[in-house]
Amino acid sequence: LARVLDIAELAQAKVVLVGDAMQLQPIQAGAAFRAITERIGFAELAGVRRQHQQWAREASRLFARGEVEQGLDVYA
C-alpha cells in the first residue's frame, strides 16, 4: 500500500480507499486500513439505497451492526 501511495503522490493522483475495518481481519501483521482511519479519519456511508422498502433497509442496518438474529427476524 505504501508503494501505491508513493506512486500516486508522484503522479499527483487522489487515492480513495474503500473498506470496512470491522469485516475480515488481516491475516498478516498489520491492519493498514484501520491504521489509516485512526490517523486521518474516514467518511462513513450511513444511508441504505439498495433496498427500496423500509423493512429491508432496517434489516440491512441490523446486519451491518452485527445484529444478525434481529435482521433475520425482520425478514421472517
N, C-alpha and C positions, 0 to 999 in steps of 0.2 A: 504494500500500500504506500509505503514511503517513497518508493521509486516512481510510482504512478503520480503521486502528488508533486514530486520534484519535476517531472516532465511537464505536468500540467502548468506548474508555476512558470517554467521557462517559456512555455507556449502562450502564457497569459490566458489560460483557459480556466473556466469555472468547473469545479467538481461538485456534484451533488451525490451524496451517499444516501442510499435508501435501505432501511432495515429496521429490525426490531431487536433491541438488546435483550428482551425478555424471552425471545424464542430460543432456538438451539444454541447451546453454549459451545464455544470454540473447543476443538479437540487438542490443538497445540497450545503452547504457552501464549498468554496474552489475549486480551479482548479488545482489539483495536477499535471496533465500533463503539463500545461502551466508553473507552478512554477518550475518544474524540468528543462524545456527547457530554462527558463530565467536564472537559476542558473548555469547549467553546459553545456548548449548548446545542439545542435542537429545535426543530419545528415539529409539531405534532398534528397529524390529521385526526380530527375528532368526529367529523360528520360521516355518516354512513350514506352512500349514494347508490350502491349496487342493489340493495333491496328497496322495493317501492312501497311495501306495506309496513306500517308501524310495528306490528308484532315481529316481523322478520328483522327489522333494524334493531329492535330490542334484543332479540336472540343473538345477533352478531356482537352487540356490545357486551353481553354476558360472556360469550365465548372469549372475546378479547381480554376480558378481566380474569379469565381462568375459572369462571363460574359455569363449568360445563354442565353440571346436572340441572341448574336452573335454566340454562339455554335450551337444553333438550326438553325440559318441561314446557317451555314456550311453544316448541314445535308440536308437542303432544296435544 
